[in-house]
Amino acid sequence: MVPSPEATSDRGLWWDFLETIVPALLLAVLIQAFLAQATRVEGFSMEPTLYDHQRLIIEKVSYHLHPPQRGDIVVVRAPQYQQLLVKRVVGLPGETLSIRDGQVYINGTPLEEPYIQGEPWGNYPPTHIPEGYVFLLGDNRNNSSDSRVFGPVPITNILGHVWVRYWPLNDFAWMP
């Protein structure tokens, strides 16, 4: 028995739909899981580099090829927080970090940080950063919950490196 033209037409539309949508969804899921992810800045801890509600794209590949570098802006899952955090890598594995009167010291040497907002204050005792961990700080030091609160973070908790700031459009920028 030969199917009616209506049945063939309906079947062709459904098949075309499935051939187009299923691979597109699969590709989107794979990209989100392994290559890149969109996220949003929540709060003021990264001002003036990033502002509340700006949209970002993070790339997830580079830290499988090399470790994070000082100055990288990363998205991290901190165990104490429900949401993802956006912070800057300041201390690297094997280093000793301290903060005296707002000035960060790495192995006793002051760290130059042109990106921080305002005049930071506060102290943090000398802390050895274990292998496989990094020390993260917000650029707006006086208004940031970061490694000073939750300690060094395992590199495995870093979801990715901030690659692009894309929204609002007038703030579009490739991130260093």
C-alpha beads as a LAMMPS data file, in Angstrom:
LAMMPS data file: protein, C-alpha beads

176 atoms
175 bonds

1 atom types
1 bond types

-500.0 500.0 xlo xhi
-500.0 500.0 ylo yhi
-500.0 500.0 zlo zhi

Masses

1 110.0

Atoms # bond

1 1 1 0.000 0.000 0.000
2 1 1 1.338 3.439 -0.965
3 1 1 1.105 6.234 1.656
4 1 1 -1.129 9.172 0.789
5 1 1 0.552 12.413 -0.368
6 1 1 -0.539 14.107 2.895
7 1 1 1.173 11.412 4.994
8 1 1 4.346 11.661 2.894
9 1 1 4.321 15.442 3.174
10 1 1 3.807 15.361 6.968
11 1 1 6.498 12.744 7.378
12 1 1 8.889 14.801 5.235
13 1 1 8.307 17.926 7.323
14 1 1 8.860 16.060 10.572
15 1 1 11.965 14.384 9.199
16 1 1 13.338 17.728 7.951
17 1 1 12.588 19.230 11.358
18 1 1 14.381 16.414 13.185
19 1 1 17.347 16.478 10.798
20 1 1 17.795 20.188 11.471
21 1 1 16.879 20.674 15.127
22 1 1 18.371 17.561 16.744
23 1 1 21.926 18.117 15.431
24 1 1 21.708 21.835 16.285
25 1 1 20.638 21.048 19.857
26 1 1 23.322 18.399 20.205
27 1 1 25.959 20.837 18.937
28 1 1 24.762 23.546 21.357
29 1 1 24.926 21.124 24.302
30 1 1 28.440 19.989 23.347
31 1 1 29.667 23.586 22.986
32 1 1 28.142 24.534 26.348
33 1 1 29.611 21.479 28.069
34 1 1 33.147 21.509 26.651
35 1 1 34.068 24.698 24.761
36 1 1 32.306 27.895 25.823
37 1 1 29.552 29.126 28.076
38 1 1 27.639 32.350 28.550
39 1 1 27.395 33.785 32.057
40 1 1 26.516 37.024 33.814
41 1 1 28.383 39.179 36.317
42 1 1 26.552 39.315 39.644
43 1 1 27.585 42.124 41.966
44 1 1 30.243 44.807 42.113
45 1 1 33.367 42.902 43.113
46 1 1 35.062 43.185 39.689
47 1 1 34.545 46.911 39.081
48 1 1 35.927 48.788 37.197
49 1 1 36.826 45.887 34.874
50 1 1 33.364 44.275 34.897
51 1 1 30.039 45.643 36.122
52 1 1 26.924 44.078 37.607
53 1 1 24.710 42.337 34.993
54 1 1 27.259 42.440 32.168
55 1 1 27.194 39.299 30.031
56 1 1 30.315 37.257 29.366
57 1 1 31.457 34.293 27.327
58 1 1 33.962 32.038 29.000
59 1 1 36.119 29.558 27.149
60 1 1 36.697 26.200 28.802
61 1 1 39.594 24.754 26.816
62 1 1 42.744 26.701 27.697
63 1 1 43.132 25.437 31.274
64 1 1 43.215 21.871 29.962
65 1 1 46.277 22.928 27.955
66 1 1 48.062 25.169 30.490
67 1 1 47.521 26.378 34.063
68 1 1 45.875 29.727 34.875
69 1 1 48.140 32.758 34.712
70 1 1 48.313 35.690 37.109
71 1 1 45.860 38.361 35.992
72 1 1 43.430 35.971 34.267
73 1 1 39.772 36.684 34.944
74 1 1 38.008 33.406 35.628
75 1 1 34.601 32.019 36.476
76 1 1 34.785 29.710 39.460
77 1 1 32.501 27.511 41.485
78 1 1 33.207 28.278 45.142
79 1 1 31.762 25.615 47.443
80 1 1 30.281 28.172 49.854
81 1 1 28.242 29.996 47.178
82 1 1 25.211 28.970 45.127
83 1 1 26.165 31.128 42.148
84 1 1 29.276 31.199 40.015
85 1 1 31.835 33.862 40.903
86 1 1 33.925 36.015 38.568
87 1 1 37.361 36.811 40.033
88 1 1 40.952 37.533 39.041
89 1 1 43.812 35.059 39.539
90 1 1 46.365 36.782 41.779
91 1 1 48.287 33.998 43.505
92 1 1 49.635 30.887 41.781
93 1 1 50.495 27.394 43.061
94 1 1 53.612 27.289 45.218
95 1 1 53.642 31.020 45.979
96 1 1 53.215 32.741 49.338
97 1 1 50.703 35.584 49.236
98 1 1 50.111 38.232 51.878
99 1 1 48.288 41.562 52.016
100 1 1 49.533 44.475 54.128
101 1 1 47.582 47.741 54.205
102 1 1 45.803 46.709 50.998
103 1 1 49.014 45.946 49.082
104 1 1 49.332 42.381 47.765
105 1 1 52.738 40.738 48.164
106 1 1 53.812 37.618 46.287
107 1 1 56.796 35.902 47.912
108 1 1 57.531 39.211 49.687
109 1 1 57.475 41.348 46.519
110 1 1 54.714 43.958 46.012
111 1 1 52.369 43.098 43.142
112 1 1 51.551 45.825 40.620
113 1 1 47.805 45.862 40.003
114 1 1 46.636 48.683 37.715
115 1 1 43.152 47.147 37.445
116 1 1 41.996 47.509 41.067
117 1 1 39.370 50.061 42.056
118 1 1 39.965 52.634 44.746
119 1 1 42.483 52.460 47.520
120 1 1 42.326 48.924 48.925
121 1 1 42.655 48.362 52.635
122 1 1 43.053 45.399 54.893
123 1 1 45.538 42.709 55.742
124 1 1 45.833 39.001 55.048
125 1 1 48.437 36.793 56.707
126 1 1 51.152 35.091 54.649
127 1 1 49.511 32.074 53.043
128 1 1 51.220 29.353 51.049
129 1 1 49.142 28.445 47.979
130 1 1 49.197 24.653 47.554
131 1 1 49.932 22.927 44.260
132 1 1 46.763 22.690 42.189
133 1 1 45.244 25.835 43.780
134 1 1 45.060 29.558 42.969
135 1 1 44.277 32.634 45.064
136 1 1 41.471 34.773 43.620
137 1 1 40.632 38.409 44.344
138 1 1 38.052 40.851 43.040
139 1 1 39.258 44.074 41.417
140 1 1 37.023 46.062 43.777
141 1 1 38.934 44.798 46.815
142 1 1 36.940 46.652 49.433
143 1 1 33.678 45.055 48.191
144 1 1 34.614 41.501 47.258
145 1 1 34.105 38.070 48.755
146 1 1 37.069 36.163 47.404
147 1 1 39.936 33.943 48.539
148 1 1 40.393 36.176 51.578
149 1 1 37.042 34.725 52.713
150 1 1 37.073 31.160 51.312
151 1 1 40.792 30.518 50.857
152 1 1 42.719 29.282 47.819
153 1 1 40.549 27.567 45.202
154 1 1 41.306 24.272 43.436
155 1 1 42.080 24.862 39.781
156 1 1 39.546 22.111 39.053
157 1 1 36.806 24.473 40.359
158 1 1 37.559 26.983 37.608
159 1 1 34.952 26.628 34.867
160 1 1 36.759 28.814 32.385
161 1 1 38.619 31.949 31.411
162 1 1 36.584 35.079 30.614
163 1 1 37.001 35.551 26.883
164 1 1 34.459 38.177 25.767
165 1 1 32.288 40.796 27.417
166 1 1 29.367 41.025 24.986
167 1 1 26.474 42.778 26.714
168 1 1 25.569 45.567 26.801
169 1 1 26.826 46.019 23.264
170 1 1 28.455 49.376 23.963
171 1 1 30.712 47.556 26.484
172 1 1 31.755 44.783 24.050
173 1 1 35.396 43.828 24.581
174 1 1 37.777 40.928 24.158
175 1 1 39.163 40.258 27.597
176 1 1 42.911 39.895 28.119

Bonds

1 1 1 2
2 1 2 3
3 1 3 4
4 1 4 5
5 1 5 6
6 1 6 7
7 1 7 8
8 1 8 9
9 1 9 10
10 1 10 11
11 1 11 12
12 1 12 13
13 1 13 14
14 1 14 15
15 1 15 16
16 1 16 17
17 1 17 18
18 1 18 19
19 1 19 20
20 1 20 21
21 1 21 22
22 1 22 23
23 1 23 24
24 1 24 25
25 1 25 26
26 1 26 27
27 1 27 28
28 1 28 29
29 1 29 30
30 1 30 31
31 1 31 32
32 1 32 33
33 1 33 34
34 1 34 35
35 1 35 36
36 1 36 37
37 1 37 38
38 1 38 39
39 1 39 40
40 1 40 41
41 1 41 42
42 1 42 43
43 1 43 44
44 1 44 45
45 1 45 46
46 1 46 47
47 1 47 48
48 1 48 49
49 1 49 50
50 1 50 51
51 1 51 52
52 1 52 53
53 1 53 54
54 1 54 55
55 1 55 56
56 1 56 57
57 1 57 58
58 1 58 59
59 1 59 60
60 1 60 61
61 1 61 62
62 1 62 63
63 1 63 64
64 1 64 65
65 1 65 66
66 1 66 67
67 1 67 68
68 1 68 69
69 1 69 70
70 1 70 71
71 1 71 72
72 1 72 73
73 1 73 74
74 1 74 75
75 1 75 76
76 1 76 77
77 1 77 78
78 1 78 79
79 1 79 80
80 1 80 81
81 1 81 82
82 1 82 83
83 1 83 84
84 1 84 85
85 1 85 86
86 1 86 87
87 1 87 88
88 1 88 89
89 1 89 90
90 1 90 91
91 1 91 92
92 1 92 93
93 1 93 94
94 1 94 95
95 1 95 96
96 1 96 97
97 1 97 98
98 1 98 99
99 1 99 100
100 1 100 101
101 1 101 102
102 1 102 103
103 1 103 104
104 1 104 105
105 1 105 106
106 1 106 107
107 1 107 108
108 1 108 109
109 1 109 110
110 1 110 111
111 1 111 112
112 1 112 113
113 1 113 114
114 1 114 115
115 1 115 116
116 1 116 117
117 1 117 118
118 1 118 119
119 1 119 120
120 1 120 121
121 1 121 122
122 1 122 123
123 1 123 124
124 1 124 125
125 1 125 126
126 1 126 127
127 1 127 128
128 1 128 129
129 1 129 130
130 1 130 131
131 1 131 132
132 1 132 133
133 1 133 134
134 1 134 135
135 1 135 136
136 1 136 137
137 1 137 138
138 1 138 139
139 1 139 140
140 1 140 141
141 1 141 142
142 1 142 143
143 1 143 144
144 1 144 145
145 1 145 146
146 1 146 147
147 1 147 148
148 1 148 149
149 1 149 150
150 1 150 151
151 1 151 152
152 1 152 153
153 1 153 154
154 1 154 155
155 1 155 156
156 1 156 157
157 1 157 158
158 1 158 159
159 1 159 160
160 1 160 161
161 1 161 162
162 1 162 163
163 1 163 164
164 1 164 165
165 1 165 166
166 1 166 167
167 1 167 168
168 1 168 169
169 1 169 170
170 1 170 171
171 1 171 172
172 1 172 173
173 1 173 174
174 1 174 175
175 1 175 176
